[in-house]
Amino acid sequence: MISIDVNESKRIIGGGSTISGTFLNYLKGVLNVFFEIGQAVGGAIRRISSNSLCGF
């Protein structure tokens, strides 16, 4: 096994710096969840402020 000096390891470029489709799909899913939560909270605030809640 070849030992690598610390300074040599700092010059190594590459690996782990690419954005894959899987990561982009994950990010889109997370953003969609936050958007849907915002829509639900906004709708609830609108219904509460206009007193248009359905009674059980």
Backbone hydrogen bonds in HBPLUS format (Angstrom, degrees):
<---DONOR---> <-ACCEPTOR-->    atom                        ^
c    i                          cat <-CA-CA->   ^        H-A-AA   ^      H-
h    n   atom  resd res      DA  || num        DHA   H-A  angle D-A-AA Bond
n    s   type  num  typ     dist DA aas  dist angle  dist       angle   num
A0009-SER N   A0005-ASP O   3.01 MM   4  6.34 150.7  2.10 149.4 157.7     1
A0010-LYS N   A0006-VAL O   3.15 MM   4  6.43 138.9  2.32 143.6 153.9     2
A0011-ARG N   A0008-GLU O   3.16 MM   3  5.31 140.7  2.32  99.9 110.7     3
A0012-ILE N   A0009-SER O   3.42 MM   3  5.34 153.2  2.50  95.9 103.4     4
A0024-LEU N   A0020-SER O   3.17 MM   4  6.50 157.0  2.22 146.4 152.8     5
A0025-ASN N   A0021-GLY O   2.93 MM   4  6.13 155.3  1.99 148.1 154.3     6
A0026-TYR N   A0022-THR O   3.02 MM   4  6.24 154.3  2.08 145.4 152.5     7
A0027-LEU N   A0023-PHE O   2.93 MM   4  6.16 160.6  1.97 149.7 154.7     8
A0028-LYS N   A0024-LEU O   2.91 MM   4  6.10 155.1  1.98 145.7 152.6     9
A0029-GLY N   A0025-ASN O   2.98 MM   4  6.16 154.5  2.04 144.5 151.2    10
A0030-VAL N   A0026-TYR O   2.99 MM   4  6.29 157.1  2.04 152.1 157.9    11
A0031-LEU N   A0027-LEU O   3.01 MM   4  6.21 163.2  2.04 149.6 154.0    12
A0032-ASN N   A0028-LYS O   2.91 MM   4  6.09 151.6  1.99 145.5 153.7    13
A0033-VAL N   A0029-GLY O   3.03 MM   4  6.27 151.4  2.12 145.1 152.2    14
A0034-PHE N   A0030-VAL O   3.17 MM   4  6.51 162.0  2.20 150.7 154.3    15
A0035-PHE N   A0031-LEU O   2.96 MM   4  6.16 154.5  2.03 146.5 154.0    16
A0036-GLU N   A0032-ASN O   2.89 MM   4  6.08 160.3  1.93 151.0 155.7    17
A0037-ILE N   A0033-VAL O   2.95 MM   4  6.18 156.1  2.01 150.2 156.9    18
A0038-GLY N   A0034-PHE O   2.98 MM   4  6.16 156.3  2.04 144.1 150.6    19
A0039-GLN N   A0035-PHE O   2.95 MM   4  6.25 149.9  2.04 145.7 154.0    20
A0040-ALA N   A0036-GLU O   3.00 MM   4  6.23 159.3  2.04 148.0 152.9    21
A0041-VAL N   A0037-ILE O   2.93 MM   4  6.15 166.0  1.95 155.0 158.5    22
A0042-GLY N   A0038-GLY O   2.90 MM   4  5.94 160.3  1.94 144.2 150.5    23
A0043-GLY N   A0039-GLN O   2.89 MM   4  6.03 156.8  1.94 146.7 153.0    24
A0044-ALA N   A0040-ALA O   2.93 MM   4  6.13 154.9  2.00 145.5 152.6    25
A0045-ILE N   A0041-VAL O   2.91 MM   4  6.15 159.3  1.95 151.2 156.6    26
A0046-ARG N   A0042-GLY O   2.98 MM   4  6.16 157.4  2.03 145.4 151.7    27
A0047-ARG N   A0043-GLY O   2.93 MM   4  6.15 161.0  1.96 149.6 154.3    28
A0048-ILE N   A0044-ALA O   2.93 MM   4  6.07 159.0  1.98 149.9 155.7    29
A0049-SER N   A0045-ILE O   2.93 MM   4  6.03 163.6  1.95 149.3 154.0    30
A0050-SER N   A0046-ARG O   3.08 MM   4  6.18 141.0  2.23 141.9 151.4    31
A0052-SER N   A0047-ARG O   3.06 MM   5  5.18 161.1  2.09 149.9 153.2    32
A0051-ASN N   A0048-ILE O   3.28 MM   3  5.11 162.1  2.31 101.6 106.4    33
